[in-house]
């Protein structure tokens, strides 16, 4: 006889390693850097996750910013503004992808990766 009540049985568990990889990928996408350059530490804080993330941030070359000051705004604002936006996006995207309750995201920017200048031929 099968259960037709629709009640879910069992349990789904996301391993810490899988969570680490999800956070790394989301962070790399938000900051425009390689996933290999992202470091993640996960901590349990009363049943909620605290994410400690370390990564560089991608930025426009200073030459481009001097030539065109609006390049900063077109690329998401200042580094501080982009970090605040990334922190919020990391929290909401990881929550959406994993179903985990994220209590805090601490983001430490460890450097700057300068975007290469592309020349039109």
C-alpha positions in Angstrom: 0.0 0.0 0.0 1.4 3.5 -0.9 1.0 6.6 1.1 -1.3 9.0 -0.8 -1.4 11.7 1.9 1.4 13.7 0.2 3.4 13.8 3.4 7.1 14.1 2.7 9.2 11.5 4.3 12.9 11.6 4.9 15.3 14.4 5.0 17.5 16.4 2.6 20.9 17.6 3.9 23.3 19.9 2.1 26.9 19.1 3.2 29.2 21.9 4.4 31.4 21.3 1.3 28.4 21.8 -1.0 27.4 25.0 0.9 31.0 26.2 0.6 31.0 25.7 -3.2 27.6 27.4 -3.6 28.8 30.4 -1.6 32.1 30.6 -3.5 30.3 30.5 -6.9 27.7 33.1 -5.9 30.5 35.4 -4.5 32.7 35.0 -7.6 29.7 36.0 -9.8 28.8 39.0 -7.6 32.4 40.3 -7.5 33.4 39.4 -11.0 36.4 37.3 -9.9 37.5 33.7 -10.3 35.9 31.2 -8.0 39.4 29.9 -7.0 40.1 33.3 -5.4 37.2 33.1 -3.0 37.6 31.8 0.5 34.6 30.8 2.6 34.1 29.9 6.3 30.7 28.7 7.5 29.6 28.9 11.1 26.4 27.9 12.9 24.9 30.7 15.0 21.9 29.3 16.9 20.6 27.3 13.9 21.4 30.0 11.3 24.4 30.2 9.1 27.0 32.9 9.3 29.1 33.3 6.2 32.6 34.7 6.3 33.8 35.4 2.8 37.2 36.6 1.6 37.7 37.6 -2.0 39.2 40.3 -4.3 36.9 42.6 -6.3 37.1 43.3 -10.0 37.5 47.0 -10.8 38.0 49.2 -13.9 41.5 50.3 -14.7 42.2 53.8 -13.3 43.1 55.0 -16.8 39.5 54.3 -17.9 38.0 56.0 -14.8 40.2 59.1 -15.4 39.1 59.2 -19.1 35.5 58.5 -18.3 34.4 59.1 -14.7 30.9 57.7 -15.5 32.6 54.2 -15.8 32.4 53.8 -12.0 28.6 54.3 -12.0 28.1 52.0 -15.0 30.0 49.3 -13.2 27.9 49.3 -10.0 29.4 52.3 -8.2 32.3 52.6 -5.8 34.0 49.5 -4.4 32.3 50.1 -1.1 28.9 50.4 -2.8 29.6 47.2 -4.8 30.7 45.3 -1.6 27.5 46.3 0.2 25.4 45.2 -2.8 27.4 41.9 -3.1 26.9 41.1 0.6 23.1 41.5 0.2 23.0 39.5 -3.0 25.2 36.7 -1.6 22.8 36.4 1.4 19.6 36.3 -0.7 21.0 34.1 -3.5 22.5 31.5 -1.1 19.2 31.5 0.9 17.3 31.0 -2.3 19.5 28.2 -3.6 19.9 26.3 -0.4 16.9 27.1 1.8 19.3 27.9 4.6 18.7 30.7 7.1 21.6 33.1 6.7 22.0 35.3 9.8 25.0 37.3 8.6 27.4 37.7 5.7 30.8 39.1 6.5 32.7 40.1 3.4 36.4 40.9 3.4 37.8 42.3 0.2 41.4 41.0 -0.1 42.5 42.8 -3.2 41.6 44.2 -6.5 41.6 42.5 -9.9 41.8 45.1 -12.6 39.7 44.4 -15.6 41.7 44.2 -18.8 41.3 47.1 -21.3 39.8 45.8 -24.5 40.6 47.7 -27.6 38.4 47.9 -30.6 40.1 47.3 -33.9 
